[in-house]
């Protein structure tokens, strides 16, 4: 069954640039996220530097714009000097975050090489758990120093005369959480982060600092913005949307509301920043530098928790949320990119692109070509449901979310998500449409104001399967993937299959 909706795109009403860095990713020293996957000198796929060539190719295919490293929880007891110099001399240390040993084979230089090989912007996070401001300052000097100084010369002695020019630096990770080494209050964090920020900026004034925020903590974000406003460019918040046992068929529509919920969290974070800085036009942005539709679960992911089409639709919806908020959100890091609940899975035989990988492959390419956000208006079917407070692996909050089902906070959301973008000379436009309805298709009557559309030039791409529980396997690795679709675009009408992702790229003329 198909239903009718109307979509208006205002081609002459562009708001801002969509930052390519919202399609970034995250890697942490945990489980097999790095060792045995990205970095594995013993693999038959390894290149001369120990990186798996098959993983590098996938990272290049998805045009990964930014990589955040080395944590995550891991960073709160990470000392960067342990990870430089000859590998045989690097100490093996106990990782308090994941209760494991780490031999530091992957360190700063290796990470920079990984970024060079894949074209990614490096984003380093400093240790604010057991680390010091001086240690962080020395790390900046090692990476970016140009003078005749100790740590800049240490880099040169390793064979790197030119600085690494690391622009983005995170001030700790989730310092509000009792699971974090060195956890503290907002006041304590802000005071400590101020010392770190000043020291790091003294070393290199050009760097951009990303402070630790809290997705559910407007008071925390207010205090951080108030104290650090002269020194930071972003406040980072994290969100893992659902636990493994929540995303059941009966909860499908509830889970599909999560992108709307994250948009609200973005707006709340921005409001807290504005209040803390007392500046309605503040330049401090929001960075979603850890996010995933699932919480990390090492045991379940060892057995490859099958990431289905419905998980892929939710992934696309969250990226839509970041795009819609792209005047506020400039950085986002899918966590992690490899293994656990990542976009790809690896083993000794090679790489499996999970279903959600194809969202990044499609979106990162399309929105690099057209990166000017365009206003849209949708007239169509909505549905009502209890508001999601939080679908996370944090037990109390997850219970709070489920309890919201019986609460009185009822909200409305559209069955169809839409974002549109245009290129610099207004000659090409991309329109991304997500149909969240698990049963019904839609006929979209599209009207573009401000430009004449050359509909006959339109290219249509789709991620769809008739079974929303479909997923990719070694035997059928492209069961859920991007396909160029025929018969979707008919003049200015677009057909949307149930539970599908559709992207239209069309040429324009004034």
C-alpha positions, 0 to 999 in steps of 0.5 A: 500500500502506498500513501501520498505526501508532499515535499517542498524544497527551497533551493534558494534558501540555504542555511549553512555548510554541512561539515564533512566531519559529521561522517567521522569515526572513532577508534579505541584501544579495546577488544579488537577495534585496533589490534587484530583489525586495523593494525595487525602486522601478522595478518596476510593483509598487512602492509609494510607498516602493519596496517591491514590493506583491506581495512584501509581500502574500506576506510578510503571507500567511505571517505572517512573525514576524521578519526578520533583516537585513542579513547574513549575510556581508555584515554583516562589512563593513557600516557602517550610517551608509552606509545612512541619509539621502537616497539620492542622498547615500549612498555606493556601496561594494564588498561584500567578501562577494559581490564586488559593488557596493552603493549602500545604497538599502536601509538601516535606515529602509527595513528598519524600514518593511519590518517595519512593512508586514509585521508582522515583528519586526526583528532586526538583526545588527551588523558585528563584522568591520570594525566597532567596539563604538562603531559598534554602540552608536551603531546601537542609539542611532539605533534605540532612543535616547530622549535628546537625543543625537547619534544619537537626534537623527539619527533624529529629523531624518529624521522619526522622533520615536519610537524603533524599539524594535529588541529583537533584535541579533546579535553578528556573523555566522559569525565562525569561518569563513575566508570571513568578513571578520574571522574569528577564534578562539572566544577572540578572538570572545568577548573582542571580543563582550564589548566589543560586548555591554557597549557595546550594553547600556549604550545600551539594557539592554532589548535581547536579544543573540544571539551567534555560535555554530557548528553543528559547534563545541561548543568554540566554543559553550562559550567563547562561553557562558562569557564572555558568559553575563551578557549574551546571550539566545541563541547562533546556529547556522547550517546549510545541509543539502545541496548541489545534487548530493547530493539524488538519488533514491538519497539520499532516505532519507538526506536525510530523516534531516536533521531528526533530525540537526539535533535532535542539533545543537540538543542538542549546542549546548544541552549546550555552553551548559550546560557553559559557563555551569555552569548546568543551568537557563540561560536562554540559548537556541539560535537557528537564524537561518540555515537552508535545505535547500539551500546558496546557489548563485547560478548554479543559482538564476538558472535556478530550481532546481526546489524539489520536493515532496521538498524541501518535506517536508524543509523541514517536517521541519526545522521539526518539529525546531525545534518538538520542541526549542521549549523550547530553540529560540526563533528560526529564520530561513529563509535567504533568503525571496526568490530564490536558494534562497528560499521565493518567486521573483520576476521582472518579471512577479510572484511565484512561490510555490515548493513549500516556501513552503506549509509556512510558510503552513500551519505559521505559521498553525496553530501561532499558533492552537495554540502549547502544545507537547504530548507525543506517542508514535509506534509505527510503522515505522522504518528504519536508515541511516548517520548523517549527519555534515553535508550542506552545501556545505562540501566537506570536511564534505559529503565527510565526510557521504557517507563516513559511508554506509560507516561503522559509525554506523548509526541508526534513524529513523521514517518518520513525524514528528509534533508536536502543540500545543494552545491556551491554554484547551485547546479546540483542538489541531493535529497535524502529520504528515509521511510521509517514505516515498516509496512507502507510505501509513499508517493512523494510529490516533490516541488523545488522552489528557486530552481528548475529541476532537470528531472531527466538527469536524476540519479536514484540510490536506495538501501532497501530489502523487503525484509527489515530484519535482513543483514549481511553475511560472508555468504551474502555480503551485499544483501543490504547495500546501496543500489542504483534504483530504477523506476523510483523517480517519475517526473517530480514524483518519488516512490519510497518503499517501506523501511527504505533509504532513498537518495536523489541527485538531480541537476538544476538550472536557474 
